[in-house]
Amino acid sequence: MTASVPLSIAPREEQVFPVLTPTQLARVEAHGKRRAVQRGEVLMEAGAQHYPLFVVVAGALEAVRNTCTGEEVATTHRQGQFSGELNLVSGRRSLATIRAIEPGDVIQVERESLLGLLQTDAELSEIFMRAFILRRVALLDRGFGDVVVLGSQFSPRTLQVREFLSRNAHPYTYLDLDTDEVSQESLDRWKISADDVPVVICRGEAVLRNPTNAEIADCIGFNEAVDIDESHIRDVVIVGAGPAGLGAAVYAASEGLDVLMIEANAPGGQAGSSMRIENYLGFPSGITGQELATRAFSQAEKFGAQMIIAKGATRLTCERRPYAIEIDNGTRVMARTVILATGAEYRGLPIENLASFNGAGVYYLATPMEAQMCKGEDVIIVGGGNSAGQAAVYLADKARRVIMLVRSGGLAETMSRYLVRRIEDNPAIEVRTNCQIVALEGAKETVDGHDVPAGGPLDVHEVLIAAERELSEGEAPIAVRVGLGRLDGGCCLNAHGILSLGIRSPRTAGAQPPAVLRLARRSPRGSPA
Ligand SMILES: Cc1cc2nc3c(=O)[nH]c(=O)nc-3n(C[C@H](O)[C@H](O)[C@H](O)COP(=O)(O)OP(=O)(O)OC[C@H]3O[C@@H](n4cnc5c(N)ncnc54)[C@H](O)[C@@H]3O)c2cc1C
């Protein structure tokens, strides 16, 4: 029995597959119903949209998935153990089939009741949520999911598709047509040619050729559980699911408000691409942005918040209440309160042919996927801020040499002290100050960066850009560009970057000033003003 071991020090295996005590089983049973199962009975099929949690009272259950080469067993749940992982909390489709391998008894808990249990029983909530999160981590590591990506390391879009799935913490199997043995039979079966790459196969059924992120999200069913009926008025709609949006969602949902997040890409925002965040409260040993985002999203979902993924908010109408937010595909959601947490949008470097190297030698993230491409090679990092510093420290382990090109005279003004020290102590990292990248040359997959004022070309295959160009005279600061450029306010955005949602709620009329959201301004040097 694991129950006597505090979860925080229980061995990992016992946290992934905990065994509930008789008292805990009784508390779960109050939220579900007990029933007998027969050997071989299929309790739930992989791909099912609505399915419950099963807790084994007696007997054993097996979680399996079908692959091209046959059935694969993910795990076996025995007495006191339970099925499920994060998709159950999200209301997304099941990744595995659950089958009884011994006759016995199970407690069946429907999803709505499970959410109720997670919100009301702190001890069981910790046990279930920790297990679900750790199981997802294991599925991601093993590529055990319902999606296969067929791609090429030379295809920029392949990298974007993989990043989209990873940023959404969705497990997938990747087959590289240049390096992996993909049988001709498989290619013929799916009628796939090299021109179709990347190809995404969902649940062994739908074959998407060079799909958009929205098409992938629809195919996997990321948004299936979200109710976007116009007559449903939400208490809070949050645009953007970076750390700010996720934080707002957790607090609002935990207060019992009906919360919807709208995210144009994937939860986590900019932070989602960081390989190690060390200055967020409560993570003394650091946390990857991906893990932070997955945990925060699950936390918000646990309290009932929902999220629309890969669909941006395009227009906000705030002359009337409820406010209306229009989404990419033209549908509208209605809200009593709107929180805009759309973060920042980067200005690209003013280099003429930059676009032709994007994803083919020039990258904007330093995740394990980019690291794989830099393995044993020289890589240039353009920029001297914290993102550049994190990337340098992370890639220094993988690349042969990391060269940082920094526009100013040093790192001290733009980078946190702890990162500067790590860079100074790392012999694999070279910092070149007073340097500016002015041109890119090379064949399609090779980039040469020019080093100014030293002038000579730097011969590298990978360039990571973690910098933005300087503002020109009179150019709008970045945050205001976001407000206007990515979400049409439809009203009320003044020259100072203040968005006024100037309608008083009947309940507070006269008592409260109109809600005012101040957008951060940046000085021309890029530091917050
Ligand atoms: C590589 C990297 C490493 C970093 N490391 C650290 C660190 O160690 N410590 C630290 O304190 N900070 C770090 N930062 C900065 C930190 O990530 C940001 O300050 C933080 O993410 C800002 O959070 P946010 O929620 O305000 O905005 P963002 O993270 O920018 O999130 C905004 C979200 O809104 C979405 N969005 C935008 N427009 C729309 C729309 N119209 N409709 C729907 N969705 C929309 C975007 O897709 C995005 O997901 C790092 C940043 C990067 C890029």
The ligand as a Gaussian input file, in Angstrom:
#p B3LYP/6-31G(d) Opt

LIG

0 1
 C       12.838000      31.527000     -24.761000
 C       12.267000      32.368000     -23.653000
 C       12.712000      32.192000     -22.350000
 C       12.201000      32.961000     -21.305000
 N       12.648000      32.742000     -20.040000
 C       12.153000      33.464000     -19.009000
 C       12.619000      33.243000     -17.666000
 O       13.456000      32.387000     -17.411000
 N       12.079000      33.988000     -16.692000
 C       11.141000      34.960000     -16.937000
 O       10.696000      35.596000     -15.992000
 N       10.698000      35.190000     -18.196000
 C       11.184000      34.479000     -19.226000
 N       10.768000      34.724000     -20.503000
 C        9.771000      35.764000     -20.702000
 C        8.382000      35.216000     -20.342000
 O        8.186000      34.010000     -21.043000
 C        7.325000      36.228000     -20.704000
 O        7.518000      37.361000     -19.908000
 C        5.948000      35.662000     -20.439000
 O        5.735000      34.518000     -21.240000
 C        4.880000      36.698000     -20.763000
 O        3.661000      36.100000     -20.473000
 P        2.296000      36.590000     -21.112000
 O        1.269000      35.580000     -20.734000
 O        2.078000      38.004000     -20.769000
 O        2.501000      36.586000     -22.701000
 P        3.020000      35.457000     -23.734000
 O        3.852000      34.450000     -23.060000
 O        3.560000      36.198000     -24.870000
 O        1.643000      34.752000     -24.145000
 C        0.694000      35.395000     -24.954000
 C       -0.165000      34.325000     -25.605000
 O       -1.239000      34.963000     -26.278000
 C       -1.464000      34.311000     -27.512000
 N       -2.127000      35.266000     -28.399000
 C       -1.654000      36.434000     -28.881000
 N       -2.599000      37.052000     -29.638000
 C       -3.689000      36.243000     -29.600000
 C       -4.984000      36.329000     -30.177000
 N       -5.367000      37.379000     -30.910000
 N       -5.862000      35.317000     -29.964000
 C       -5.505000      34.249000     -29.186000
 N       -4.297000      34.125000     -28.622000
 C       -3.403000      35.108000     -28.815000
 C       -0.073000      33.916000     -27.977000
 O       -0.130000      32.842000     -28.923000
 C        0.571000      33.510000     -26.663000
 O        0.412000      32.148000     -26.396000
 C       11.245000      33.967000     -21.576000
 C       10.793000      34.161000     -22.892000
 C       11.291000      33.372000     -23.919000
 C       10.790000      33.583000     -25.323000

